Amino acid sequence: MRSARGQGTVEYLAVVLLVALVIGGGTAAAARATDTDLATAVPHQIRRALCIVTGGECDRDREPCDVASDTTSSSWGVGVAVFRVGYGRALVVERRSDRSYLVTLTKAPSVGVESIGGAHVRIEGGRRRLSVGGATTASVVASLGHGKSWLLRDEGAARALVARLERGDDVRAADQDLREATLVLDASASRDAGERMAASGTATLSGTTAVGERIDHATGAHTYFLRAGADATLELTASLRGLTGSAAGELDGDVQLALTVDRNGRWTDLGVVGTGDASGAASPPRSASRLVDALGVPTGAGRRWTAEAHLDLTDPRNGAAAHALVDALLDVRPAAARDAAAELARRVRARAVVDVRTYALDRTSSGFDVEVGEGAGFSAAHDSLTEKTRLIAARTRGLDGQWRSRDDCLKEAHG
């Protein structure tokens, strides 16, 4: 009977521990396969056994990796006087190490205010870019995004779904739904100078704060998240006697805190995710374009890093630490909240499963923007972006605190 769970749990735990300790051959083989020895493999099995009997997230360190992704996105915005409206759409196709696919479609209408000083026109297409004039802009834009995700068994099913989404056909119900409210503060400056030697440059700084919810219909779990990010972009174009080239670089970072609650209202997971991008693009002079194409030189290469930690809140002590922090925040007790946050952070560092990934990143973009005014003014913009990533390094810190290379993920990434 379930009411006798206490005694049954102890007995089951004893059996599992005995099996984990006795089957040394299998454990040793597993240790060799993951570059660990018996001294770390046995504690790993004990931790997993404890996790199993307490109903925790015991396979978090064995979950599939995202090994590659393709993203296509577009956005437009129009500003009149000091008001601005816009719309964005993104379609992301992620390939996972278990050969399944995750397809996500998001849409986000936006509204905000902006200030413009000067006049500037930018037109970009592939490797060609034209920038004229100079202007400074500042804006505050809020958006309310919604998205859907589908988990597909193979590439064929993913391609078929993407084709239906692109045509606007009806598709089956999504596996996950997403809602997100975002606030973006943006500032940019552009300048054009020179006659015989024409040069122009644009610099952009922006900060983002977002809150949202993700619903998994298969499990009934709800994940609530808070996200903050910042990015900087620098674009330069120069021409001399008909030879024109351009270069662009971008740095951005993102941190997200996520709390997952199961269908019964029990807190199950605390996620901390950090992401950073560094990318650059180069457009050689037209006379060199054919040579670049022939050599296959990448023009938008970069790197993406992600570090993702998950703390199992079904562990009573982990759960108590998370609840203590939330209670202190809700009761507005700063000192208690500080101590609770320190304790929770300590448990994340010591007990969380951590995944670290590095991806090769390639971006290409095209579009235009027009800005003119003094304070109030007129602006219009449209941009399209294609982004591809491929996994090049993956390590995981498991339940035993030992780091392991995810060779299974890397094999699929290069397969």
N, C-alpha and C positions, 0 to 999 in steps of 0.2 A: 504494500500500500504506500501511497505517496506520503502519508502521515508519518511513516517510519523512515523517512528519508535520511535522518541523521545517522542512524546505525548503518543503513545501506550504503550511504556515502563513504563512511569510514572503511567498511569492508571492501567496497569497490576500489577505493584509493589504495588500500594495501595490496590488492591483487595487481593493479596497474603498476605500482612501484616495484613489486617483486618481478614482474615480467620485464620491466625496463632495466632492472639490474642484472637479471639472470641472462637475458638474451644479449650477451656481450658481443657475439659475432656480428649480429645485425647492426647493433649500435656502433660498433667500431667501423663497419663498412660505411655507415651513414656519415660518421665523423670524417673518414678519409675523403668521402665524396664532397664534403663541404669545407675541406682544409682545416678541420678541427681534430682534436684528439679525444680519447675517452673521458678525460677529466672534464671537458666542457660538454661533450655529447650527453653524458648521463644527467647532469643538472638540467640540460635542455629537455630531456624526456620527463624529468620530474616536474619541471615547471609546466610542461604541456599537460601532464596528467592532472596536476592541480587545477589547471585551467578547465579541463574537460569536466571534472566532477563538480565544478562550481558553475558550469554553464557559461563560460566566458568565450571570448573571441579567439579561439585557440589556433586558427589557421591564418591569422593576419599576416604572419611572416612568410607564408607560402602562396599568397594570392598572386594572380597573374599581373605582369607588368604591362604598361602601355609601351609598345616597342616602336610605333610609328604613328604619325597623324598627318592628315591633310585638312587644311582649313581654307575655306573661301568666304570672304566677308565683303560687305559693301555698306556704305553709309552716305547719307546726304543731310545737309543742313542749310537753312535759309534764315537770314537775319534781316529785320526791317526795324529801323529806329534802334531801340535798345533790346528788342525782344528777338528770341531765336527759337526755332523749332527744327526737329530733325528726326531721323529714323535710321536704325541700324539692323542688319541681318547677318547672321553667321551660321555656317554649316560646317561641323567638325566631324571627321571620320577618323576614329582611333582604332588601330590594330593592336591586339593584345597577344601576350605570349602563349596563351592557350588556343590561339588562332580564331578566337571570336572577335567581333567588331562591335564598337559602341558608336552610334550615330547620334549627334546632338544638333538640334536646330533651335536657335534663339532669335527672338525679335525684340527690339527695344525702341519704342517711341520716346522722344525727349523734348523738353521745353526749358528755356532759361533766359538769362539776360547777358548782354555783352557790350563792351565798349571798344571802339575802333579809333585809331589815330593814324591818318595817312592813307595811302592807296597801294595795293599790291595785287599782282596777278601771278598765279602759278599754274602751269600746265605740265603734266607728267604722263608719259606713256612708255612702258618698258624701260629702255636705256636712255630715252630722250627726255629732256627736261628743260622748260623755259620758265624763268622767273624774272619779273619786271617790277620795279617800284620798291617801296618800303613802307611798312606799317607796323604798328604795335596793337595787339589786341589782348583783352582780358575777358573771361567769361565764367559764369557759374551755370552749370547745366545739370538738371535732374532728369533721370530716366527711370521708367518702370518696365523692366524686362520680364519676359516669360519665355520658357523653353521646354523642350521635350527631348527625352533620350530613349533610344531603342537599342536593346542588346540583341545582336544577330549571331547566328551560329557559324557563319562562314562569309567569305568575300563575296560570293555570288548573291547571297541574300542582302548583304550591305549595299552592293551596287544597285540592285533592284529597288531597294527602298530609297536610295538617293535619287534615282531617276524619277520615281513617283513624286518625291518632295519637290524636285526642280520643276516638274510639270504642274504642280499644284493639285495632284490627284489625291483622293481619299486614301488614307493608310490606316493600319491597325492602331489600336490604342497604344500609347507610349508606355514603356516600363517605368519611367520616372518623369515627374513634372518638376519644373523649377520656376520660382518667382524671386525676383531680385530688384530692390530699389537702390539706385546709385546716384551719388552726388559727385560731380567732377568740377574741380577748379582748374582753369587752364589759362596760361599766359604765353604769348608768342611775340617774337620780334623778327622782322625781315628787312633786308637792306640790299639795294642794288647800287653799284658804283662802277665808275670807269667808262671809258669810251673805246680807245683802241684795245685795251685789256679789260674786257667786261667781266665783272664778278658779282655774285650775289650770294647771300646766305640767309638761312632761317634757323632760329633756335626756338624750341618749345619746351615748356615745363608744365607738368600737370600732376595733380594729386587726386586720388579717388578714394571714396569711402562707400561701402555697400553693405546692406543687410539682406538676408534672403532665407529661403526655405526650399529644401529638396525633399520630394516625397517618393519613396520606393513602393510601388503598388504591389510588388510580389511579397514583400515582407511586412508592409504596413508601417515601416520605419519612417520617421521624419527627422531630417537633419537641418538644424538651424545654424546659420553661419554669419560671421562678421568679417569683412574683408577690407583691407586698406592697402593702397599701393601708390607708387610715384614713378614717373618716367620722364626722361629727358631725350630730346632729339635735336641733332645738329645736321643741317643740309647745306652743302656748298656746291656752287656751280661756277665754272670759269671758262672763258673762251678767248682765243687769240687767233686772229686771221682765219676765221672760219672753222677752227678746231675747237670743239666744245666737249667738255667732260664734266661729270658731276660725281659727288660722293655724299653718302649719308650714313650717319651712325646713330644708334639708339641704345639707351640703357634703361631698363625698368625693373622694378622689384615689386613683389606682392606678398602679403602675409595674410593668412586666413585662419580663424579659429572656428571650429565646427563642433556642435554637440548633437549626437544622435540619440533619439528616444524611440523605443520600440512601440508596437501597437498597444501595449498595456501601460504605457507611460513610464516605463523603467529606463533610466539613463544607461546606455550601453557603451558609448564610445566618446572620447574627447580627441579631436584631431587638430593638429597644428601643422599647417602647410606653408612653406616658404618657397617662392619661385623667383628666379632672376633670369633676365635675358640680356645678352649683349650681341648686337647684330650690326652689320654694316653692308652697304651696297655701293657699287662703283659702276659708273657709266662711262666707258672710254669714248674718245672722239669717234665720229662716224667713220673716219677712214680706217679705224682699227676694229670696227665691229665685226667684220667678216672673219678676221683672224681670231678674235675672242670666241666667236661661235664655233669655228673649226677646232679650236683647242679645247672647247668645253669648259672654259674658265667660269667658275661660279661668280655671280655678281651681287649676291645678297646673302653671304654666309654669316653664320653666327653660332652662338651656343646658348642653350637653355639649361639651367640647373634647377632641380627640385629636391627639397628635403621634406619628408612627410612623416610625422610622428603620430602614433595612435596609442592612447592609454585606455586600457580595458576598464570601464567603470562598473562592470559587474563584480570586479574584485572589491570586497567591502571597504577596504582602506582607501583605494583609489576613489571609489564613489563618495565616501565620506569627505575626502579632501575637496572634491568638486562641489558637493553640496554646501560645504562650509564657506567656500568662496562666494557662491551665488547668494547664500543667505546674508553674508556680511555686506555684499553690494546692495541688496534689496533693503536692508535695514539701515543703510548709510552709516556704516561703522568703518571709517577709513583705516584705523589701526588694525582691526580684525581682518579687514579685506587684504591689507598688505601682507600680514602674516599668513593668511590662507593662500594667497597667490604664490608666496614663496614656497610653501609646502607643496602645492600642486605642481609648481614648476620643478621642484626637486623630484617628485614622483615621475613626472614626464621624462626627466633626464635619466632616471635610474630604471624605470620599469616599462617605458613605452617601446613598442616595436617601431623602428625607424627605417624608412626607405630613402636612399639617396640615389638620384638618377642624373645623368648628363645626356643631353640630346644635341645632335647636330641640327642647326636651324638655318633654313633658307627662306627668305622673303622676297617677293616682288610686288610692286604696287603701281597703280596708275590713278589719275584723277586730276582735278583742278580745284582751285579756290580763288575767289575774288573778294577783296575787302576794300572798302572806301568809306571815309567819313571822318568826322572830328567829334568824338564822344558818341553821339548817335550816328548811324550810317546804314550801309547796306552790305550784306555779305552773302555769298553762296558757295557751297562746296559739295563735291562728290568724290568719293574715293573707293577704290576696289583693292583688296589685298588677298594675295595667295601666300600661304605659309605651309611649309613642310618640315617635319621633324623626324629624326631617326635616332634610336637609342644607341649610345656608344659606351656607356659605363653604367653599372648597376650594382649596388651593394645593399644589404639588409642587415640590421641588428635585430636578432630574434629574441624570443622570450628568455633565453639564457644570458642575454647581454653580449653575445659574441657576434662579430661582424662576419658576414659571408658574402662572397661574390655570387650574384644571380646569373650563373652561367646559362641556366635554362632560358632566361630572358634574352641574353646576348646572342644565343644561338638562333633564336627566332628572329631577332632583329637583323641578323646578317644572312638569314636563310633565303 
